[in-house]
Amino acid sequence: MRILSSLKTAKKRHPGCKVVRRKGRVYVINKIAPRFKARQG
């Protein structure tokens, strides 16, 4: 999982990427290609 300061570019890397908020943190999840997982903060 990557930790990034901005997730704007992370969600555009793959069509399966989704941005979700969990416990005050912002995550990019991708069920098709899990290598694109990312977290902000």
N, C-alpha and C positions, 0 to 999 in steps of 0.2 A: 504494500500500500504506500502510495506517495503522499507526502504532506506538503501542501502547496499554499501559497499566500492568496492565490486567486484560482477559482475553479472554472472560470469562464472558458479558458482554452481546453480544460480537461473534458468538459462535456461535449465538445465538438470533435474529439478525436475519433469517436466511433458512434454509429447510429444507435447502438443499444445502451448508451450511457444515460443515466437518470440522476438528477440531483435530489437528495433527500436530506431532511433535518432530523437528527436524533440526539436527544440529550444536550441540546444547545450547540452541537457541532454540525457542520455541513459536510455531507459525504457525496461522492460520485460512486454509484454502483452500476455494475454491468453484468447481467447474468449470462450473456452470450460469450463475452471475453473478459473473464475476471481479472486479467492483468491490468485493466484500466481503472481499478479501484483507486480512489483518492480521498483525502480528508483535508479539511481546512482548519487551521488553527492548532 
